[in-house]
Amino acid sequence: MKGPLFYSKILLFGEYGIIRDSKGLSIPYNFYNGALKRDEDPSPQAIASNASLKRFADYLETLQNEQPELVTFNLTELKSDIETGMYFDSSIPQGYGVGSSGALVAAIYDKYAQDKITVLENLTREKLLQLKNIFSQMESFFHGKSSGLDPLNSYLSIPILINSKDNIEATGIPNQILDGKGAVFLLDSGIVGETAPMVSIFMENLKDKGFRTMLKNQFVKYTDACVENFLGGDMKALFMNTKKLSSVVLNNFKPMIPEQFHAIWQKGIDTNDYYLKLCGSGGGGYILGFTEDLERAKLSLKDYKLEVVYQF
């Protein structure tokens, strides 16, 4: 048995901001993927994944009992498949901000949800929001609070533009230029990040009036501008706003940036070789980078592993 592949995702813009109704832009990242599988001779990882699926199935049963109007599953088939050793075989690194739990949620919904919304139908805004809501409740099992965007991206495998909490749409992004000088890249921090504690810190910070003002007047403002610049292909304005965003994040989201990266983050802003921003909730995992000159950024970050996501 091997199910269809579900891909990782990258939230180019909007981390934390979307909690406060900023714009966001999420794109599939096909370098990593996962699928439901069963093996004759399961590895220790497969056995651990199977045990986690068992707990997830119990959670989904409770969810279905509490909100039958939201979503129902073929629980008999799901539990029987788990009993016979089904697990989620994934190359998506966990705690790296690229949507490992999102791909799993998408795979389970795809195989076991009843009356599911499929990728092939006309995806109206209502249907997208309904899917996002279902996925948000499903993924809460892993994170405590989820926007539902990671599984949505993984399930549909198309870029998604978040205009506000209640307004999301499928979107097109400018075509890649594979030998382009400019690039979006991932920088491996070498540390696993935990989403829940980072979100808790953010929620705690929101109680502070100054923090809320900074979010509204700077963080959300620059995030929205970056999304519009990127989709409009205005790269000059994009780098100007990404630099401002990078600076705001360094000054106000320090706990989300691993300490040994504070100086490298600042170096990018000072030299204009690259600009860094959070990839997902931060605290470790990947850091997202933007550069107008990939070769210069590589030279500047020669001690680190860069993974190019998109070139222009």
Solvent accessible surface area in square Angstrom, and as a share of the most:
residue,aa,sasa,rsa
1,M,85,0.38
2,K,117,0.50
3,G,16,0.16
4,P,83,0.52
5,L,84,0.42
6,F,16,0.07
7,Y,56,0.21
8,S,1,0.00
9,K,8,0.03
10,I,0,0.00
11,L,15,0.07
12,L,0,0.00
13,F,0,0.00
14,G,1,0.01
15,E,6,0.03
16,Y,12,0.04
17,G,0,0.00
18,I,22,0.11
19,I,45,0.23
20,R,105,0.38
21,D,70,0.37
22,S,0,0.00
23,K,42,0.18
24,G,0,0.00
25,L,0,0.00
26,S,1,0.00
27,I,7,0.04
28,P,29,0.18
29,Y,18,0.07
30,N,95,0.49
31,F,127,0.53
32,Y,26,0.10
33,N,37,0.19
34,G,1,0.01
35,A,0,0.00
36,L,4,0.02
37,K,44,0.19
38,R,77,0.28
39,D,58,0.30
40,E,181,0.81
41,D,127,0.66
42,P,55,0.34
43,S,50,0.32
44,P,108,0.68
45,Q,137,0.61
46,A,2,0.02
47,I,104,0.53
48,A,65,0.50
49,S,26,0.17
50,N,22,0.11
51,A,42,0.32
52,S,29,0.19
53,L,3,0.02
54,K,92,0.39
55,R,139,0.51
56,F,2,0.01
57,A,2,0.01
58,D,76,0.39
59,Y,60,0.23
60,L,0,0.00
61,E,60,0.27
62,T,69,0.40
63,L,9,0.05
64,Q,35,0.16
65,N,107,0.55
66,E,124,0.56
67,Q,47,0.21
68,P,79,0.50
69,E,142,0.64
70,L,23,0.12
71,V,10,0.06
72,T,41,0.24
73,F,5,0.02
74,N,55,0.28
75,L,25,0.13
76,T,113,0.66
77,E,69,0.31
78,L,1,0.01
79,K,72,0.30
80,S,58,0.38
81,D,19,0.10
82,I,4,0.02
83,E,127,0.57
84,T,85,0.50
85,G,26,0.25
86,M,0,0.00
87,Y,15,0.06
88,F,21,0.09
89,D,52,0.27
90,S,47,0.30
91,S,66,0.42
92,I,7,0.03
93,P,33,0.21
94,Q,139,0.62
95,G,28,0.27
96,Y,28,0.11
97,G,23,0.22
98,V,1,0.00
99,G,9,0.09
100,S,23,0.15
101,S,15,0.09
102,G,0,0.00
103,A,0,0.00
104,L,17,0.08
105,V,0,0.00
106,A,0,0.00
107,A,2,0.02
108,I,0,0.00
109,Y,3,0.01
110,D,34,0.18
111,K,82,0.35
112,Y,2,0.01
113,A,13,0.10
114,Q,86,0.38
115,D,144,0.75
116,K,63,0.27
117,I,14,0.07
118,T,45,0.26
119,V,68,0.39
120,L,171,0.85
121,E,59,0.26
122,N,116,0.60
123,L,38,0.19
124,T,52,0.30
125,R,123,0.45
126,E,125,0.56
127,K,59,0.25
128,L,4,0.02
129,L,47,0.23
130,Q,94,0.42
131,L,0,0.00
132,K,28,0.12
133,N,76,0.39
134,I,5,0.03
135,F,0,0.00
136,S,25,0.16
137,Q,53,0.24
138,M,0,0.00
139,E,4,0.02
140,S,32,0.21
141,F,65,0.27
142,F,62,0.26
143,H,48,0.21
144,G,65,0.62
145,K,116,0.49
146,S,16,0.10
147,S,52,0.33
148,G,1,0.01
149,L,4,0.02
150,D,33,0.17
151,P,0,0.00
152,L,0,0.00
153,N,0,0.00
154,S,4,0.03
155,Y,11,0.04
156,L,5,0.03
157,S,47,0.30
158,I,55,0.28
159,P,23,0.15
160,I,0,0.00
161,L,21,0.10
162,I,4,0.02
163,N,32,0.17
164,S,33,0.21
165,K,100,0.43
166,D,104,0.54
167,N,41,0.21
168,I,0,0.00
169,E,76,0.34
170,A,46,0.36
171,T,32,0.18
172,G,60,0.58
173,I,46,0.23
174,P,39,0.25
175,N,133,0.68
176,Q,82,0.37
177,I,96,0.49
178,L,138,0.69
179,D,128,0.67
180,G,12,0.12
181,K,138,0.58
182,G,6,0.06
183,A,0,0.00
184,V,0,0.00
185,F,0,0.00
186,L,0,0.00
187,L,0,0.00
188,D,38,0.20
189,S,12,0.08
190,G,61,0.58
191,I,59,0.30
192,V,97,0.56
193,G,7,0.07
194,E,112,0.50
195,T,36,0.21
196,A,46,0.36
197,P,61,0.39
198,M,27,0.12
199,V,23,0.13
200,S,69,0.45
201,I,58,0.29
202,F,0,0.00
203,M,62,0.28
204,E,102,0.46
205,N,42,0.22
206,L,19,0.10
207,K,149,0.63
208,D,81,0.42
209,K,150,0.63
210,G,48,0.46
211,F,21,0.09
212,R,86,0.31
213,T,64,0.37
214,M,18,0.08
215,L,3,0.01
216,K,151,0.64
217,N,79,0.41
218,Q,74,0.33
219,F,0,0.00
220,V,22,0.13
221,K,119,0.50
222,Y,35,0.13
223,T,1,0.00
224,D,37,0.19
225,A,25,0.19
226,C,0,0.00
227,V,1,0.00
228,E,99,0.45
229,N,22,0.11
230,F,0,0.00
231,L,48,0.24
232,G,64,0.61
233,G,38,0.37
234,D,69,0.36
235,M,43,0.19
236,K,172,0.73
237,A,21,0.16
238,L,0,0.00
239,F,9,0.04
240,M,111,0.49
241,N,15,0.08
242,T,0,0.00
243,K,65,0.28
244,K,80,0.34
245,L,1,0.01
246,S,0,0.00
247,S,35,0.22
248,V,11,0.06
249,V,0,0.00
250,L,9,0.04
251,N,102,0.52
252,N,48,0.24
253,F,1,0.00
254,K,87,0.37
255,P,74,0.47
256,M,0,0.00
257,I,4,0.02
258,P,15,0.10
259,E,141,0.63
260,Q,112,0.50
261,F,5,0.02
262,H,40,0.18
263,A,75,0.58
264,I,22,0.11
265,W,0,0.00
266,Q,74,0.33
267,K,84,0.36
268,G,0,0.00
269,I,18,0.09
270,D,96,0.50
271,T,63,0.36
272,N,66,0.34
273,D,21,0.11
274,Y,1,0.00
275,Y,12,0.05
276,L,0,0.00
277,K,0,0.00
278,L,3,0.02
279,C,1,0.01
280,G,14,0.14
281,S,20,0.13
282,G,9,0.08
283,G,18,0.17
284,G,4,0.04
285,G,0,0.00
286,Y,8,0.03
287,I,4,0.02
288,L,0,0.00
289,G,0,0.00
290,F,0,0.00
291,T,1,0.00
292,E,94,0.42
293,D,27,0.14
294,L,14,0.07
295,E,118,0.53
296,R,102,0.37
297,A,0,0.00
298,K,87,0.37
299,L,133,0.66
300,S,23,0.15
301,L,4,0.02
302,K,156,0.66
303,D,120,0.62
304,Y,78,0.30
305,K,131,0.55
306,L,34,0.17
307,E,27,0.12
308,V,55,0.32
309,V,17,0.10
310,Y,5,0.02
311,Q,31,0.14
312,F,29,0.12
